[in-house]
Amino acid sequence: MLAGFAAGVSLVAGVPVGAQTAPGTFDAYRGDRSTGWLGQTRSEVMALNGMVATSQPLAAEAGIEVLHAGGNAFDAAVATAAAINVVEPEATGMGGDMFVLAWVAKEHRLVALDASGRAPMAATLAHYRAKFGENMPEDGLESAVVPGAVDGWATLLGKYGKLGWHGVLAPAIRIAEQGFPISQRIGTEWGMSRDLLAKDPDTAAIYLNHGTAWHWGDIFRNPDLGKAFRLLADGGRDAYYNGPIAQAIVAKSQAHGGLFTMADFAQMHARWVDPISTTFNGYVIHEMPPSTQGFAVLEMMNLIEVCPARLGLSPDRINPKSADFWHLMVEAKKIAYADLRTYNGDPDFSHVPVAMLISKEFAAQRCAKIDMKHAAALDPSEEPLGGTAYLTTADAEGNVVSFIYSVYNFFGSGVTVPGYGFVLNDRAAAFTLKPDRPNTIAPGKRPFYTLIPGFVTHDGKPFASLGVMYGDQQAQGQAQVLVNMLLFGANPQAAGDAARFAHAQRTNRLQLESQLYDAIGADLKARGHDVHSADGFDMGGYQAIMIDPTTGAYRGASDPRKDGEAIGF
């Protein structure tokens, strides 16, 4: 044995190597950065010809592969999304829904695509109250809406793509059939879902390993999902909505007391909508309209811009180390989320006064609800949860895509489509069974959607594409990142690396990441906040591409709280 090396340590190519244990068992002091903000976890990724950023490296590489093959940002977005279905099945997939904000270079404009699903036509309030009482089911077939993601993929590819189905799905098919090692964060989320996965035999057969959850480092293969992708490659969206995939979903639904019919699937069509926006510090922030929570981001940003002067806060008190700033942020979040609860729903069924909610005048009125010395009390409320995956892509032509999609909670309904290897969403769980609410369930209605891709323009040009996934953290997380970027001047990586809060409207519980808690937790407690220290798990996962206004270079960022990366070429 070489002197100085302990027993059990082997040599590989002359280098001592210890046993590779599970993540979290290694303990050492963290190294220091030498340039820039020392709290930044990594440098920005910078490139000229294209970029992909998402929460799993293999999915990001799938998008880059398609760009190298001659595809554009729209092709790369669908390729990345399909690959995420394989490598993050707990978060998203073709059993879910999606939303897109995209800058179309040749049209010099921002477009918005809503590919959200609707409740089955048999989904009446009377049916659900008779069967489930006062609360929507959180899993099972009746927790699902008609999935919209695949129709969204088809709509993007049909209008703006270059390669077609075969070209964009090839990487996902390869990963599904060859397998991949499960990464750390995804393995954690998988393990949290074991009991749900055991409820459905089709799910357990794929997503459990002899009755236990697949975990970090395991090689996971899903040839059934590869088969589903091959059907799409050959038959397009009709193979899903009018063909064997929908038939398999409906057959399972009818065999187990569900509500889906083939007519429900035939009526699924994504739609182009008008994004909503507000200004902030010279920038324009764009979000999806209802039934998403997009207007909450804009309302928060308006409050943060308008209220300091009305509350007597001098500019030096608005900074990321100031307790006053964080108190203002949390109180602004409470106001915006209360308005979500009051107003948000499917605009096809009830009026949502968006123009009022995102106006500066409305924000100025709302400032009176903020007491800088005391935290506001809240009535208990329902609160959306959820997982989600976010991705953003850009190409040499100047197209930039901000794309988010989800099966809602981890592994959605827990129901796997037999023969095709993907889980159905549980988005219907976001409905309420209280009558006469904007979000009350009804046939053909879209529920409250937490999903919100973000986009920023400046001087009529794209400036940033970004998103923060994870349920109701999306709007509050996005607002925090935007303030870091647009007010405090953080680069896109630093904007996401900085400490965040997560506030629960349901319980009024406020979580702060550890350094932030140590610095201002006592101050916020003194103001009446129910403050707790937390790690990054509940803070969401952020990805972004910024477009440098001087050089046009893409500047990518990926959240260290997830497993992902930004890749450029």
HELIX and SHEET records of a PDB file:
HELIX    1   1 PRO A   57  HIS A   68  1                                  12    
HELIX    2   2 ALA A   73  VAL A   87  1                                  15    
HELIX    3   3 LEU A  125  PHE A  132  1                                   8    
HELIX    4   4 LEU A  141  SER A  143  5                                   3    
HELIX    5   5 ALA A  149  TYR A  160  1                                  12    
HELIX    6   6 GLY A  164  GLN A  178  1                                  15    
HELIX    7   7 GLN A  184  GLY A  191  1                                   8    
HELIX    8   8 ARG A  194  LEU A  197  1                                   4    
HELIX    9   9 PRO A  201  TYR A  207  1                                   7    
HELIX   10  10 PRO A  223  GLY A  235  1                                  13    
HELIX   11  11 ARG A  237  TYR A  241  1                                   5    
HELIX   12  12 PRO A  244  ALA A  255  1                                  12    
HELIX   13  13 MET A  262  ALA A  266  1                                   5    
HELIX   14  14 GLY A  294  ARG A  310  1                                  17    
HELIX   15  15 PRO A  315  ARG A  317  5                                   3    
HELIX   16  16 ALA A  323  TYR A  343  1                                  21    
HELIX   17  17 VAL A  354  LEU A  357  1                                   4    
HELIX   18  18 LYS A  360  ARG A  366  1                                   7    
HELIX   19  19 CYS A  367  LYS A  369  5                                   3    
HELIX   20  20 ARG A  427  ALA A  430  5                                   4    
HELIX   21  21 GLN A  473  LEU A  486  1                                  14    
HELIX   22  22 PRO A  492  ASP A  497  1                                   6    
HELIX   23  23 SER A  514  ALA A  526  1                                  13    
HELIX   24  24 GLY A  536  MET A  539  5                                   4    
SHEET    1   A 2 SER A  10  VAL A  12  0                                        
SHEET    2   A 2 VAL A  15  VAL A  17 -1                                        
SHEET    1   B 7 VAL A  45  ALA A  47  0                                        
SHEET    2   B 7 TYR A 554  SER A 558 -1                                        
SHEET    3   B 7 GLY A 541  ILE A 547 -1                                        
SHEET    4   B 7 LYS A 461  MET A 469 -1                                        
SHEET    5   B 7 GLY A 454  HIS A 458 -1                                        
SHEET    6   B 7 TYR A 283  GLU A 287 -1                                        
SHEET    7   B 7 ILE A 276  PHE A 280 -1                                        
SHEET    1   C 7 ARG A 271  VAL A 273  0                                        
SHEET    2   C 7 ARG A 109  ALA A 115 -1                                        
SHEET    3   C 7 ASP A  97  VAL A 104 -1                                        
SHEET    4   C 7 VAL A 400  SER A 406 -1                                        
SHEET    5   C 7 ALA A 389  ASP A 395 -1                                        
SHEET    6   C 7 GLY A  50  THR A  54 -1                                        
SHEET    7   C 7 GLU A 565  GLY A 568 -1                                        
SHEET    1   D 2 PHE A 180  PRO A 181  0                                        
SHEET    2   D 2 ILE A 219  PHE A 220 -1                                        
SHEET    1   E 2 LEU A 208  ASN A 209  0                                        
SHEET    2   E 2 THR A 212  ALA A 213 -1                                        
SHEET    1   F 3 PHE A 501  ALA A 504  0                                        
SHEET    2   F 3 ARG A 509  GLU A 513 -1                                        
SHEET    3   F 3 ASP A 530  ALA A 534  1                                        
END                                                                             
